[in-house]
Amino acid sequence: MKKHKLIQWLPRAIVILYIAFISLLSLDVFGEYAFPEVLIALFIHLIPAFILIALLVLAWKKPKIGGACFILLAVGFTFFFHTYQDLIGFLTLSGMPFLAGLLFLTDKR
């Protein structure tokens, strides 16, 4: 029973930490823009985090569908951001959603 709880909560924790990491990268707008434009730029930079939050909500309710979406997202990140060229880039940008997707797919619910 304890192993099932770990498999159930680990992908959720991974995605929450991943969203925090992606959101942290968007804070660079504060050094580039003046006050009125910084709000718009911050919103635009946080759009990927909002999409990830929506996928997390989906995966929380339907783990199989959410797991498949996270794996597709990881594949998309791999080709869109060319993370296949750099191991660290692959592990940070593509590897985390892929791992979370696999763990969501192994959920027994």
Backbone as a chain_set.jsonl record, in Angstrom:
{"seq": "MKKHKLIQWLPRAIVILYIAFISLLSLDVFGEYAFPEVLIALFIHLIPAFILIALLVLAWKKPKIGGACFILLAVGFTFFFHTYQDLIGFLTLSGMPFLAGLLFLTDKR", "coords": {"N": [[0.817, -1.196, 0.0], [1.975, 1.252, 0.699], [3.838, 1.686, -1.353], [2.175, 2.158, -3.502], [1.091, 4.648, -2.821], [3.368, 6.242, -3.016], [3.959, 6.058, -5.77], [1.684, 7.247, -6.666], [1.836, 9.927, -5.715], [4.372, 10.89, -6.399], [4.662, 11.651, -9.242], [3.034, 13.912, -9.283], [4.337, 15.63, -7.508], [6.736, 15.956, -8.898], [5.855, 17.323, -11.191], [4.851, 19.673, -10.052], [7.189, 20.797, -8.992], [8.551, 21.114, -11.396], [6.926, 22.995, -12.69], [7.375, 25.14, -10.988], [10.1, 25.534, -11.528], [10.037, 26.24, -14.283], [8.527, 28.564, -14.062], [10.246, 30.123, -12.573], [12.206, 30.698, -14.434], [10.958, 32.628, -15.923], [11.218, 34.991, -14.621], [13.108, 36.719, -15.546], [12.16, 38.872, -16.923], [11.916, 41.13, -15.374], [14.246, 42.567, -15.38], [14.403, 43.543, -17.919], [12.269, 45.094, -18.88], [10.18, 48.049, -18.499], [7.875, 49.229, -15.94], [4.979, 49.207, -16.855], [5.044, 47.475, -19.076], [6.146, 45.193, -18.029], [4.293, 43.596, -16.751], [2.737, 42.533, -18.813], [4.715, 41.181, -20.246], [5.542, 39.343, -18.298], [3.2, 37.83, -18.001], [3.064, 36.682, -20.558], [5.421, 35.173, -20.541], [4.743, 33.347, -18.601], [2.857, 31.691, -19.706], [3.539, 28.984, -20.587], [3.732, 27.793, -18.026], [1.107, 28.027, -17.135], [-0.16, 26.328, -18.936], [1.03, 23.923, -18.196], [0.013, 23.707, -15.606], [-2.7, 23.331, -16.19], [-2.499, 20.856, -17.505], [-1.596, 19.325, -15.358], [-3.816, 19.385, -13.658], [-5.61, 17.963, -15.26], [-4.221, 15.497, -15.359], [-4.297, 14.831, -12.704], [-6.946, 14.173, -12.271], [-7.498, 12.311, -14.286], [-5.299, 10.054, -14.633], [-4.161, 8.388, -16.663], [-4.706, 9.617, -19.163], [-3.556, 12.119, -18.675], [-0.898, 11.311, -18.235], [-0.192, 10.391, -20.788], [-0.391, 12.828, -22.139], [1.685, 14.292, -20.91], [3.895, 12.817, -21.755], [3.748, 13.22, -24.521], [4.128, 15.973, -24.49], [6.774, 16.076, -23.565], [8.106, 14.875, -25.715], [7.502, 16.767, -27.675], [8.839, 19.005, -26.564], [11.434, 18.065, -26.79], [11.982, 18.075, -29.555], [11.23, 20.689, -30.339], [12.77, 22.445, -28.763], [15.252, 21.46, -29.277], [16.534, 19.703, -27.475], [17.734, 17.285, -27.647], [20.308, 17.585, -28.38], [21.857, 18.226, -26.206], [22.673, 16.859, -23.142], [22.138, 17.775, -20.49], [20.257, 19.789, -20.982], [18.28, 18.19, -22.094], [17.594, 16.542, -19.909], [16.615, 18.423, -18.058], [14.591, 19.944, -19.394], [13.064, 18.167, -21.05], [13.169, 15.642, -19.893], [11.978, 15.602, -17.322], [9.076, 16.026, -17.663], [8.652, 13.717, -19.149], [9.344, 11.627, -17.384], [7.436, 12.127, -15.374], [5.126, 11.663, -16.869], [5.391, 8.898, -17.428], [5.205, 7.907, -14.819], [2.619, 8.745, -14.143], [1.225, 7.119, -15.899], [1.623, 4.636, -14.737], [0.007, 4.693, -12.567], [-2.503, 3.227, -10.561], [-5.173, 3.943, -10.565]], "CA": [[0.0, 0.0, 0.0], [2.842, 2.425, 0.759], [4.436, 1.873, -2.669], [1.146, 2.743, -4.36], [0.995, 6.073, -2.483], [4.548, 6.905, -3.575], [3.767, 6.145, -7.217], [0.583, 8.173, -6.908], [2.181, 11.313, -5.394], [5.646, 11.297, -6.982], [4.553, 12.455, -10.473], [2.439, 15.207, -8.962], [5.401, 16.454, -6.927], [7.679, 16.27, -9.975], [5.27, 18.346, -12.06], [4.78, 20.928, -9.301], [8.546, 21.345, -8.979], [8.859, 21.503, -12.773], [6.215, 24.26, -12.92], [8.118, 26.163, -10.244], [11.334, 25.789, -12.276], [9.69, 26.98, -15.504], [8.091, 29.898, -13.643], [11.437, 30.85, -12.131], [12.9, 31.185, -15.627], [10.258, 33.777, -16.499], [11.464, 36.193, -13.829], [14.098, 37.576, -16.19], [11.515, 40.035, -17.534], [12.006, 42.297, -14.503], [15.425, 43.351, -15.724], [14.379, 43.953, -19.325], [11.147, 45.966, -19.241], [9.707, 49.019, -17.53], [6.736, 48.714, -15.183], [3.73, 48.788, -17.518], [5.262, 46.349, -19.987], [6.629, 44.01, -17.319], [3.155, 42.728, -16.45], [2.386, 41.815, -20.039], [5.813, 40.251, -20.536], [5.492, 38.262, -17.313], [2.074, 36.963, -18.368], [3.435, 35.922, -21.753], [6.432, 34.192, -20.16], [4.136, 32.338, -17.726], [1.896, 30.861, -20.446], [3.86, 27.554, -20.45], [3.396, 27.337, -16.677], [-0.349, 27.875, -17.081], [-0.482, 25.104, -19.678], [1.446, 22.805, -17.347], [-0.96, 23.605, -14.515], [-3.904, 22.711, -16.757], [-2.195, 19.434, -17.71], [-1.531, 18.684, -14.049], [-5.201, 19.189, -13.206], [-6.12, 16.844, -16.055], [-3.563, 14.26, -14.936], [-4.72, 14.526, -11.337], [-8.257, 13.539, -12.342], [-7.412, 11.17, -15.199], [-3.844, 9.853, -14.735], [-3.724, 7.774, -17.93], [-4.741, 10.647, -20.204], [-2.543, 13.105, -18.309], [0.418, 10.726, -18.476], [0.049, 10.427, -22.233], [-0.165, 14.227, -22.515], [3.013, 14.697, -20.475], [4.88, 12.18, -22.634], [3.711, 13.962, -25.788], [4.752, 17.264, -24.223], [8.221, 15.853, -23.498], [8.572, 14.656, -27.095], [7.431, 18.07, -28.324], [9.937, 19.821, -26.048], [12.696, 17.535, -27.307], [12.211, 18.522, -30.931], [11.063, 22.13, -30.472], [13.892, 23.132, -28.124], [16.474, 20.743, -29.671], [17.215, 19.219, -26.271], [18.456, 16.054, -27.958], [21.701, 17.939, -28.631], [22.55, 18.478, -24.945], [22.133, 15.965, -22.124], [21.583, 18.552, -19.374], [19.035, 20.395, -21.491], [17.276, 17.139, -22.236], [17.135, 16.097, -18.597], [15.856, 19.458, -17.363], [13.387, 20.382, -20.106], [12.27, 17.083, -21.61], [13.187, 14.441, -19.071], [11.056, 15.667, -16.186], [7.705, 15.688, -18.057], [8.608, 12.32, -19.595], [9.308, 10.809, -16.178], [6.126, 12.324, -14.744], [4.142, 10.968, -17.703], [5.503, 7.462, -17.178], [4.69, 7.614, -13.485], [1.159, 8.865, -14.206], [0.695, 5.941, -16.588], [1.678, 3.468, -13.864], [-0.957, 4.855, -11.482], [-3.498, 2.158, -10.617], [-6.56, 4.402, -10.524]], "C": [[0.866, 1.268, 0.0], [3.485, 2.72, -0.592], [3.442, 2.531, -3.621], [1.009, 4.237, -4.074], [2.18, 6.851, -3.057], [4.402, 7.081, -5.079], [2.646, 7.118, -7.551], [1.011, 9.627, -6.717], [3.475, 11.79, -6.024], [5.492, 12.08, -8.292], [3.94, 13.823, -10.227], [3.489, 16.158, -8.394], [6.417, 16.868, -7.994], [7.135, 17.398, -10.844], [5.179, 19.689, -11.332], [6.156, 21.579, -9.238], [8.967, 21.827, -10.369], [8.178, 22.832, -13.124], [6.926, 25.401, -12.196], [9.408, 26.535, -10.976], [11.062, 26.612, -13.528], [9.269, 28.409, -15.153], [9.273, 30.745, -13.203], [12.204, 31.417, -13.325], [12.231, 32.416, -16.236], [10.51, 35.065, -15.731], [12.518, 37.113, -14.444], [13.471, 38.819, -16.822], [11.647, 41.283, -16.676], [13.23, 43.148, -14.807], [15.387, 43.934, -17.122], [13.335, 45.012, -19.65], [10.855, 46.956, -18.129], [8.399, 48.517, -16.912], [5.502, 48.361, -15.999], [3.911, 47.55, -18.395], [5.653, 45.069, -19.254], [5.479, 43.065, -16.996], [2.738, 41.905, -17.659], [3.461, 40.79, -20.373], [5.821, 39.081, -19.559], [4.362, 37.301, -17.623], [2.431, 36.092, -19.57], [4.463, 34.845, -21.405], [5.857, 33.088, -19.274], [3.102, 31.459, -18.437], [2.271, 29.378, -20.405], [3.542, 26.995, -19.061], [1.888, 27.147, -16.534], [-0.798, 26.616, -17.817], [-0.116, 23.878, -18.857], [0.505, 22.624, -16.161], [-2.245, 22.947, -15.009], [-3.683, 21.214, -17.011], [-2.104, 18.682, -16.39], [-2.925, 18.432, -13.493], [-5.836, 18.031, -13.96], [-5.534, 15.523, -15.582], [-3.973, 13.865, -13.528], [-6.049, 13.788, -11.357], [-8.249, 12.282, -13.198], [-5.931, 10.892, -15.473], [-3.38, 9.263, -16.059], [-3.671, 8.811, -19.053], [-3.679, 11.705, -19.931], [-1.133, 12.594, -18.539], [0.78, 10.738, -19.948], [0.323, 11.858, -22.705], [1.222, 14.697, -22.096], [4.099, 14.048, -21.332], [4.914, 12.883, -23.994], [4.345, 15.343, -25.629], [6.271, 17.131, -24.187], [8.81, 15.632, -24.888], [8.559, 15.978, -27.866], [8.549, 18.998, -27.875], [11.27, 19.364, -26.628], [12.99, 18.062, -28.708], [12.116, 20.037, -31.081], [12.265, 22.889, -29.919], [15.237, 22.471, -28.43], [17.254, 20.237, -28.454], [17.939, 17.905, -26.504], [19.937, 16.329, -28.225], [22.525, 18.08, -27.354], [21.888, 17.645, -23.852], [21.498, 16.735, -20.969], [20.277, 19.232, -19.789], [17.92, 19.379, -21.638], [16.715, 16.729, -20.881], [16.28, 17.148, -17.9], [14.569, 19.834, -18.08], [12.503, 19.245, -20.581], [12.157, 15.873, -20.688], [12.175, 14.447, -17.944], [9.605, 15.412, -16.596], [7.583, 14.244, -18.535], [8.53, 11.376, -18.399], [7.959, 10.915, -15.477], [5.042, 11.59, -15.552], [4.189, 9.468, -17.502], [4.933, 7.097, -15.82], [3.175, 7.769, -13.422], [0.545, 7.649, -14.888], [0.721, 4.692, -15.713], [0.713, 3.574, -12.677], [-2.092, 3.857, -11.658], [-4.933, 2.637, -10.625], [-7.211, 4.323, -11.864]], "O": [[0.509, 2.255, -0.644], [3.662, 3.886, -0.945], [3.821, 3.362, -4.447], [0.826, 5.02, -5.006], [2.022, 7.978, -3.526], [4.696, 8.154, -5.604], [2.663, 7.745, -8.61], [0.588, 10.487, -7.49], [3.665, 12.997, -6.173], [6.151, 13.109, -8.442], [4.296, 14.792, -10.899], [3.53, 17.337, -8.747], [6.9, 18.001, -7.99], [7.868, 18.324, -11.194], [5.407, 20.734, -11.94], [6.272, 22.792, -9.413], [9.662, 22.835, -10.496], [8.776, 23.689, -13.774], [7.06, 26.498, -12.737], [9.771, 27.709, -11.039], [11.777, 27.575, -13.806], [9.616, 29.354, -15.862], [9.296, 31.953, -13.437], [12.785, 32.498, -13.234], [12.866, 33.163, -16.98], [10.058, 36.129, -16.152], [12.786, 38.186, -13.902], [14.195, 39.733, -17.218], [11.506, 42.393, -17.189], [13.235, 44.343, -14.512], [16.248, 44.738, -17.48], [13.505, 45.761, -20.612], [11.225, 46.744, -16.974], [7.877, 47.482, -17.328], [5.0, 47.249, -15.834], [3.037, 46.685, -18.449], [5.506, 43.976, -19.801], [5.673, 41.849, -16.971], [2.425, 40.721, -17.537], [3.151, 39.657, -20.742], [6.081, 37.946, -19.957], [4.536, 36.087, -17.523], [2.13, 34.899, -19.588], [4.386, 33.728, -21.916], [6.429, 32.001, -19.203], [2.529, 30.566, -17.813], [1.378, 28.555, -20.201], [3.126, 25.843, -18.94], [1.443, 26.204, -15.88], [-1.71, 25.921, -17.37], [-0.866, 22.902, -18.825], [0.232, 21.493, -15.757], [-2.814, 22.1, -14.32], [-4.573, 20.401, -16.761], [-2.498, 17.518, -16.314], [-3.183, 17.375, -12.917], [-6.526, 17.206, -13.362], [-6.258, 14.54, -15.422], [-3.992, 12.679, -13.199], [-6.266, 12.879, -10.555], [-8.917, 11.3, -12.873], [-5.366, 11.426, -16.428], [-2.298, 9.61, -16.533], [-2.698, 8.869, -19.805], [-2.98, 12.138, -20.847], [-0.264, 13.343, -18.985], [1.91, 11.054, -20.319], [1.172, 12.075, -23.569], [1.874, 15.426, -22.843], [5.123, 14.675, -21.605], [5.988, 13.112, -24.551], [5.024, 15.824, -26.537], [6.98, 17.984, -24.721], [9.886, 16.142, -25.201], [9.488, 16.274, -28.618], [9.145, 19.698, -28.693], [12.137, 20.187, -26.924], [14.12, 18.449, -29.007], [12.854, 20.617, -31.878], [12.728, 23.855, -30.525], [16.261, 22.889, -27.888], [18.48, 20.332, -28.41], [18.689, 17.456, -25.637], [20.735, 15.393, -28.287], [23.755, 18.055, -27.406], [20.675, 17.722, -23.66], [20.413, 16.369, -20.516], [19.309, 19.244, -19.029], [16.759, 19.666, -21.344], [15.502, 16.586, -20.724], [15.315, 16.801, -17.218], [13.543, 20.027, -17.427], [11.279, 19.363, -20.513], [11.151, 15.163, -20.711], [11.576, 13.415, -17.638], [8.936, 14.628, -15.922], [6.541, 13.614, -18.353], [7.74, 10.432, -18.402], [7.403, 9.908, -15.037], [4.148, 10.971, -14.974], [3.145, 8.823, -17.413], [4.248, 6.082, -15.686], [2.508, 7.006, -12.722], [-0.533, 7.198, -14.502], [-0.078, 3.78, -15.923], [0.615, 2.646, -11.873], [-2.586, 3.66, -12.768], [-5.844, 1.812, -10.688], [-8.383, 4.674, -12.003]]}, "num_chains": 1, "name": "protein.A"}
